[in-house]
Amino acid sequence: MRTFFISILSFFIFSSQGNAQLFDSIRTSLDYKPKFLVKFDTRNSFISNQYAKIHGIKVGLSFNKTTNIGLGYHWMPKRSIESDPQNLNKIDLKFGYAIAFFEYNFYKSKRWSAEIPVQIGLGKAQYTDADFGVTKASSWIIIYEPAMTIEYKFLRYFGLGGGVGFRLAIKTDQQINESFSAPEYILRVKIYFGDIYKEEILKK
């Protein structure tokens, strides 16, 4: 499963990067005045083969609805895990990471769009004593997340999207026993603040 996702995404992303037309499209889009964007997404994934829901918020700039860049943060609601039999206290796993993202929209119509989002991030995972709030172990984690998503625009200012991707994670400390690399299934809500602002300006 992991090899399949990496192969499909890598082929799509890197074969596109070899296309001069793609770079021309990106370069041309950057000549346009950017619009502010906000995205909320949920990444349904796995941590150590157990289902994990990762919430996220991203803010950035959209150039001609083709190239999006910005920053964001993703986090997993804390999860209770099985503790050492000699340790009677409950242990929580906490995981969150900040990201920089780049998105290229390779198809767009009045209602539909499809894009390749890539995220690079740095975060932290830690085991915490649920009763005393003491950190038992922690690890910095480097994140790389390529994906492909499709989005549908409705009600003029809102969009719903979904897609598939893969989270590649590198830990700096093996005291955190979890495996964070896994496929991802993405659900997204987008607010077109740029369109709202443009219409408000035209009304004045």
N, C-alpha and C positions, 0 to 999 in steps of 0.2 A: 504493500500500500504506500509506504513512504517513498520508495524508489519510483513508483508510478507518478505520484504527484510532482516530485522534483523533476523528473524527466519531461513531463508535459509542460510545466511552467517554464523550465529553463529553455526548452526548445522555442516556445512562443516568444519569450522575452529576448533571448539572445539572437534569434533569427530576425526579429524586428529591429534590433539595434544595428544589425548589419545592413539595413536598408537605408540608403541615403535619403530617400523621401521622408522617412520618419524624422530624421534630424532636421531636415528642411522645414517640416511642419512645426516642430517644436521651436525652432529658431524664429520662424515667422510669427508664431503665436505670442512670443515674448515682446513683440513690438506693440502689442495692444495694451490699452490701459487695464490693469488688473482689477478684478472684483473680489470683494471679501466673501469668504465662504466658511460655513460651519457644518461639520458632519458628526453624527453620532452613529456608532456602529457596535454590533455585538458579534464577537467571534466565537462560534461554537467549536470547541477543540477538545484536546485530551492532554492530561498531564499524568504521566506514568500509567497510561492505558485507562485512565478514569476520565469520564466526561467532565469538562471544565468550560464554564462560560466566562468569556473575557469581555468586559465593557470598555468602550473607548469614546473619547471626544477629540476632534481635530479642528484646528482653525488654520486658515491659510489664505492664499491668493489664487484666483483662477484667471488665466490668460486666454481670452477668446474661447472659453469653454473647451480648451484643448489640453493645456498644460496646467496642472495644479501643484503647488508646493506649499509646505507649511510644517507645523509642529503639532504634537498631540500627546495624549497620555492614555495608556490602557491599564486596567487593573482587574484582578480576579477577587470576588468576594472571598473573605477568609474561609478556609476549609479545615475542618477537624480531621486529623489523621490518627492512625493507630500509633500509640506511643510504645516505648520500650516496656515490656512486662514488669520490669523493676521500678519503673517510674509510674506512679499512680495518677499523676497530673495529666490532664488532657493537653495535647499539643495542636496548635493551629498552624497551618501553612498560609503565608501571605506572599503575594506575587504582584508586582506592578512594574511598568517600564515606560519611560519617555521615548518618543520617536520623532524622527524627521521623515517626512514622506514626500514622494514624487508620484504623480499620476499622469498618465498619457491617455487621452481620449481618442481612440482610433476609429470610432464610429459614433455618429450623432445624427438624429433626426429631430422632428418637433417634440416627440415624446420619449424616444428611446436613446440611450447612449451605452457604449461599452468602453471600458478602460482597463489599463494595466496599472495597478497601484503597487508601488514598492516602498517598504518601510525599513528603516535601519534604526535600532534603538538600543538603549542601555537601561537596565532595570535591576531589581533586587528581589531575591526570594529569601524568606527566613522562616525558621521554626520558632514559634513563640509559646511560652507556657500560658495556657488559657486562663489559669487562675491568678497568676502573679504578674503576667505581662512581661516576663523576662525573656529576652531573646536567647535561644539555645544554640542556634547556628544560623549563618547567613551566607549568601553568595551573590556577587555581582554577576549579571547575565547579559551577554551581548546577543542582540536579536536581529535577525534578517528575515523579512516577510515579503515574498513576492506573491502576487495573486492576479486573478482576472475577475472583473465584476460587470454586471449589467444593471442599468438603472432606468426606472420609469418615472417620468415627471407628471405630476397631477396637481390640480387646484392651483395652477400657475406658479406658486412659490415653494412647492414641496416635491420631494422625490423619494421613492422607495427603491432599494437596490439589494442585490444578493450576488454571491459569487463563491469561488473556492480559492484556497491558497495553501501555503505551507509556512510554518514557523520553524526556523532553524535557530537553535539556542546553544550558546557556548557558556558553560559555567566556569567561574574562577575558583570555586571551592567545592570539593566533592563531599563535604559534610552534608550538603543538601542532596538527598538521595533520589530526588524526583527527576524524571526525564521530561523536559519541556519542548523538545522538538516533536512536531506532530502536524497532521493535516488540519486545515481550518475551513469552516463553513461560515460565510459572512452574511450578516443582515445589516442593513444600513438605512438611516433616515437622513435626508439632506434638506437644508433650508437655503433657498436662493436669496441671500441677503442682497447680492448685487442687483438682481432684478427688482427687488423691493425699493432699493435706493434709487435706481434709475427712474422708476415710475413716479416716485415722490418728487424727484427733481423736475420731471416733465410737467407735473401738475402746477408747479410754482410759476 
